[in-house]
Amino acid sequence: MFVVFDLDGTIANCDHRLHHIQLPAAHDAEWPEQNWDAFYAACNGDTPIWPIQAVAAAMIDQGHRVEFWTGRSDQCRPQTEQWLYDNGFDGVPVRMRVGGDRTADHRLKAAWLAEHGRPDLIFENRAAVVAMWRSHGIVCCQVAPGDF
């Protein structure tokens, strides 16, 4: 079985860096834009989301093909691969957006679907991405609300 896991908010707890991309409920025109570069750069401080990490590890142990598909910029690939290594996922393929690409994550991952094959099962947190996977008839486990 081909299983895909998202990273941010799915297997990696990114709460400590959400302030870079979340606008407060009441903001004015002076509020700075979302800083995706800062959000991605702080990924090395993430903590594992243990239940999802355990599922991914079990899938690998059972011989399933596992990949990580993340909307993170490849500019933080070294930090991402180190985090994966530190958390027991050394050598698991990681698909990342090209630096500077601001394509919406549901569109980005839909393009990957056409390029890299159809997963049998996906673990994801972002509602828009979950809806996209399901629109393609793919079973998707939504692990958190993911409305950022």
Secondary structure as UniProt FT lines:
FT   STRAND          2..5
FT   TURN            9..11
FT   STRAND          12..13
FT   HELIX           15..20
FT   TURN            29..30
FT   HELIX           36..41
FT   HELIX           42..45
FT   STRAND          47..48
FT   HELIX           50..61
FT   TURN            62..63
FT   STRAND          65..73
FT   HELIX           74..76
FT   HELIX           77..86
FT   TURN            87..88
FT   TURN            90..91
FT   STRAND          94..97
FT   TURN            99..100
FT   HELIX           105..116
FT   STRAND          121..124
FT   HELIX           127..135
FT   TURN            136..137
FT   STRAND          139..142
//
